[in-house]
Amino acid sequence: MNLPNQEKLRLKNKYGDWAIVTGASSGIGLELATQLATAGFNLIINARNQERLIIVAQQLKSHNVEIKSVAADISEKEGIEKIIQAAQGLKVGLLINNAGYGNSGLFVDASLDSEINLLRVNCEAVLVLTHFFAQQFKQQGRGGIILLSSLVAFQGVPYAANYAASKAYIQSFAEALAVELKPFGVDVLAVAPGPVETGFGQRANMIMDNAMMPEELGVPILTALGKQTNVVPGLRSKVLNYALNTVPRFMKVKIMEKVMGGFTKHQRSGAG
Ligand SMILES: NC(=O)c1ccc[n+]([C@@H]2O[C@H](COP(=O)([O-])OP(=O)(O)OC[C@H]3O[C@@H](n4cnc5c(N)ncnc54)[C@H](OP(=O)(O)O)[C@@H]3O)[C@@H](O)[C@H]2O)c1
């Protein structure tokens, strides 16, 4: 899916010249970075794996835009600082807080260090980057901030307890910021996809059914920015969201227990 020309123009006029995309080297982040490059945005792209980031930067440069690559781990203070440094002196108008990861299994058996690391990447880095760039956007009287929530954000999710809680934080944070920043001309969008076929499943050790492709998400996400504060991108996400919203919250937890139980059952059968 490609952004229509009038959307490209709207985005560039409203939020140009530079956009920052964390976790831009694969999946949803790569799709968003690609769509923004086709709209003429110069990009600061971030991920940990430098070699992969170099390849992505080459691909994006074919759209005749400038690319700055920041290979950095945003679970570390220095990693976040590198992104802020790279943006010095540039007219940044868009921040896409996309980098994030999940895990799965029984929380009680998980390593505490890895659960804390997940919070650093999924929440703390988002908090720090958003705080820094929201100030800049407020001062310049315009800007856009996209935060990657998830359908898991709207209820507890057994076997992905901490991951789902991290996305509940993002969802709540984004909804409130959208109201606070609106008077300053800054748009905030919470994005809540269902399962998407990316590197996510492998890292989280989940085998997800009925996953969408990342290419289905870029256009609905970017088209929603500045027009609404929440988007559930893609038809399959919408259907899942609709179905979940027909039942009370305790039932949603039960349904998610079944869904996540299915995504992680290979772990219990010894295959993972
Ligand atoms: N896929 C889904 O089903 C799904 C559903 C709902 C929401 N989401 C959310 O969507 C976002 C994007 O995930 P995805 O599905 O596109 O996964 P993905 O394909 O695994 O991409 C994750 C990106 O983040 C980067 N990254 C991971 N840890 C990082 C760190 N510590 N510092 C800097 N970069 C880091 C990865 O590159 P490196 O590994 O090189 O660092 C990669 O570029 C996440 O926030 C995820 O929670 C995903």
The ligand as an SDF file (V2000), in Angstrom:
LIG
                    3D

 48 52  0  0  0  0  0  0  0  0999 V2000
    4.3040   -7.4450   15.5390 N   0  0  0  0  0  0  0  0  0  0  0  0
    3.2190   -7.3690   16.2750 C   0  0  0  0  0  0  0  0  0  0  0  0
    2.3920   -8.3150   16.3170 O   0  0  0  0  0  0  0  0  0  0  0  0
    2.9120   -6.1290   17.0530 C   0  0  0  0  0  0  0  0  0  0  0  0
    1.5920   -5.9070   17.4750 C   0  0  0  0  0  0  0  0  0  0  0  0
    1.3040   -4.7580   18.2040 C   0  0  0  0  0  0  0  0  0  0  0  0
    2.2950   -3.8600   18.4940 C   0  0  0  0  0  0  0  0  0  0  0  0
    3.5900   -4.0960   18.0750 N   0  0  0  0  0  0  0  0  0  0  0  0
    4.6220   -3.1090   18.4260 C   0  0  0  0  0  0  0  0  0  0  0  0
    5.1630   -2.5840   17.2340 O   0  0  0  0  0  0  0  0  0  0  0  0
    6.4790   -2.1150   17.4690 C   0  0  0  0  0  0  0  0  0  0  0  0
    7.3810   -2.5920   16.3550 C   0  0  0  0  0  0  0  0  0  0  0  0
    7.5120   -3.9970   16.4350 O   0  0  0  0  0  0  0  0  0  0  0  0
    7.6160   -4.9500   15.1610 P   0  0  0  0  0  0  0  0  0  0  0  0
    6.4770   -5.8730   15.2300 O   0  0  0  0  0  0  0  0  0  0  0  0
    7.8390   -4.1830   13.9380 O   0  0  0  0  0  0  0  0  0  0  0  0
    8.9230   -5.7890   15.5860 O   0  0  0  0  0  0  0  0  0  0  0  0
   10.3390   -6.0330   14.9140 P   0  0  0  0  0  0  0  0  0  0  0  0
   10.2080   -6.4360   13.4920 O   0  0  0  0  0  0  0  0  0  0  0  0
   11.0280   -6.9640   15.8600 O   0  0  0  0  0  0  0  0  0  0  0  0
   11.0440   -4.6040   14.9600 O   0  0  0  0  0  0  0  0  0  0  0  0
   11.5230   -4.0430   16.1450 C   0  0  0  0  0  0  0  0  0  0  0  0
   12.4970   -2.9300   15.8000 C   0  0  0  0  0  0  0  0  0  0  0  0
   12.9680   -2.3420   17.0230 O   0  0  0  0  0  0  0  0  0  0  0  0
   14.3930   -2.4380   17.0960 C   0  0  0  0  0  0  0  0  0  0  0  0
   14.7670   -2.5880   18.4970 N   0  0  0  0  0  0  0  0  0  0  0  0
   14.4430   -3.6080   19.3230 C   0  0  0  0  0  0  0  0  0  0  0  0
   14.9960   -3.4170   20.5310 N   0  0  0  0  0  0  0  0  0  0  0  0
   15.6580   -2.2340   20.4690 C   0  0  0  0  0  0  0  0  0  0  0  0
   16.4360   -1.5020   21.3850 C   0  0  0  0  0  0  0  0  0  0  0  0
   16.6710   -1.9360   22.6310 N   0  0  0  0  0  0  0  0  0  0  0  0
   16.9950   -0.3180   20.9910 N   0  0  0  0  0  0  0  0  0  0  0  0
   16.8050    0.1310   19.7200 C   0  0  0  0  0  0  0  0  0  0  0  0
   16.0660   -0.5420   18.8040 N   0  0  0  0  0  0  0  0  0  0  0  0
   15.5190   -1.7000   19.1770 C   0  0  0  0  0  0  0  0  0  0  0  0
   14.7480   -3.6450   16.1930 C   0  0  0  0  0  0  0  0  0  0  0  0
   16.0660   -3.6210   15.6770 O   0  0  0  0  0  0  0  0  0  0  0  0
   17.3160   -4.2790   16.4810 P   0  0  0  0  0  0  0  0  0  0  0  0
   16.8980   -5.6610   16.8700 O   0  0  0  0  0  0  0  0  0  0  0  0
   18.4640   -4.2170   15.5230 O   0  0  0  0  0  0  0  0  0  0  0  0
   17.5450   -3.4090   17.6600 O   0  0  0  0  0  0  0  0  0  0  0  0
   13.7360   -3.4380   15.0660 C   0  0  0  0  0  0  0  0  0  0  0  0
   14.1890   -2.4400   14.1860 O   0  0  0  0  0  0  0  0  0  0  0  0
    6.8550   -2.5940   18.8660 C   0  0  0  0  0  0  0  0  0  0  0  0
    6.7250   -1.5290   19.7790 O   0  0  0  0  0  0  0  0  0  0  0  0
    5.8320   -3.6720   19.1490 C   0  0  0  0  0  0  0  0  0  0  0  0
    5.5860   -3.8350   20.5240 O   0  0  0  0  0  0  0  0  0  0  0  0
    3.9090   -5.2020   17.3510 C   0  0  0  0  0  0  0  0  0  0  0  0
  1  2  1  0
  2  3  2  0
  2  4  1  0
  4  5  1  0
  4 48  2  0
  5  6  2  0
  6  7  1  0
  7  8  2  0
  8  9  1  0
  8 48  1  0
  9 10  1  0
  9 46  1  0
 10 11  1  0
 11 12  1  0
 11 44  1  0
 12 13  1  0
 13 14  1  0
 14 15  2  0
 14 16  1  0
 14 17  1  0
 17 18  1  0
 18 19  2  0
 18 20  1  0
 18 21  1  0
 21 22  1  0
 22 23  1  0
 23 24  1  0
 23 42  1  0
 24 25  1  0
 25 26  1  0
 25 36  1  0
 26 27  1  0
 26 35  1  0
 27 28  2  0
 28 29  1  0
 29 30  1  0
 29 35  2  0
 30 31  1  0
 30 32  2  0
 32 33  1  0
 33 34  2  0
 34 35  1  0
 36 37  1  0
 36 42  1  0
 37 38  1  0
 38 39  2  0
 38 40  1  0
 38 41  1  0
 42 43  1  0
 44 45  1  0
 44 46  1  0
 46 47  1  0
M  CHG  2   8   1  16  -1
M  END
$$$$
